[in-house]
Amino acid sequence: MSVTTARGPTGRIEIDYERCEACELCVPACPRHCIEMGIGINGQGFTAAVCAHPETCTGCAICAESCPDVCIQVWR
């Protein structure tokens, strides 16, 4: 299981890279532009989302709420 972890000024997210089906809903949902689509392909054959800018994450959880695959966890 591969997980991308991000710790920002007030929050931290983890994206389960192997569960992500690359729907891209989390990318525009993030108001701080923390999430981008990665370049690698996961075990399901998808180019999964990654937290590219963890330093700006506030832990607002909008990304997790938008994820239909429930592969984003948020801590504040």
RANORMO-V347515 format. One record per residue. N is the residue number from 1. RES is the residue in three letters. PSI is psi in whole degrees, -180 to 180 (999 if undefined). OMEGA is omega as a letter, one per 40 degrees, with the letter a starting at -180 (NA if undefined). D_FIRST is the distance of its C-alpha to the first C-alpha in Angstrom with 1 decimal. Layout:
n: [N:N]
res: [RES:RES]
psi: [PSI:PSI]
omega: [OMEGA:OMEGA]
d_first: [D_FIRST:D_FIRST]
This chain:
n: [1:2:3:4:5:6:7:8:9:10:11:12:13:14:15:16:17:18:19:20:21:22:23:24:25:26:27:28:29:30:31:32:33:34:35:36:37:38:39:40:41:42:43:44:45:46:47:48:49:50:51:52:53:54:55:56:57:58:59:60:61:62:63:64:65:66:67:68:69:70:71:72:73:74:75:76]
res: [MET:SER:VAL:THR:THR:ALA:ARG:GLY:PRO:THR:GLY:ARG:ILE:GLU:ILE:ASP:TYR:GLU:ARG:CYS:GLU:ALA:CYS:GLU:LEU:CYS:VAL:PRO:ALA:CYS:PRO:ARG:HIS:CYS:ILE:GLU:MET:GLY:ILE:GLY:ILE:ASN:GLY:GLN:GLY:PHE:THR:ALA:ALA:VAL:CYS:ALA:HIS:PRO:GLU:THR:CYS:THR:GLY:CYS:ALA:ILE:CYS:ALA:GLU:SER:CYS:PRO:ASP:VAL:CYS:ILE:GLN:VAL:TRP:ARG]
psi: [127:133:134:125:141:135:120:-164:-35:-2:171:138:153:129:121:99:-36:-26:-20:130:20:39:-21:12:-29:-27:-56:-18:-29:115:-16:3:41:-30:138:166:134:-178:-17:164:130:-179:-20:-7:15:150:96:161:150:155:100:-21:69:-24:-15:-2:131:-5:30:-22:9:-37:-45:-38:-28:-11:112:-17:0:51:15:125:144:137:144:999]
omega: [i:a:i:a:i:i:a:a:a:a:i:i:i:i:i:a:a:i:a:i:i:i:i:i:a:a:i:a:a:a:a:i:i:a:i:i:a:a:i:i:a:a:i:a:a:i:a:i:i:i:a:a:a:a:a:a:i:a:a:i:i:i:a:i:a:a:i:a:i:a:i:i:a:i:i:NA]
d_first: [0.0:3.8:6.6:10.2:12.7:16.4:19.4:22.7:26.2:25.7:22.2:18.5:15.8:12.0:10.7:7.5:7.6:6.3:8.7:11.4:14.4:16.4:19.2:20.1:21.6:20.1:21.6:25.3:24.6:23.9:27.4:26.4:24.8:21.6:19.3:19.5:18.0:16.0:17.2:14.3:13.3:9.9:9.6:12.0:14.4:14.5:15.1:13.0:14.5:14.2:16.3:18.9:21.5:20.1:23.6:25.0:22.7:24.9:22.5:24.6:21.9:23.4:20.2:18.4:21.6:21.7:18.2:18.8:15.2:14.8:11.6:13.5:14.4:17.6:19.4:23.0]
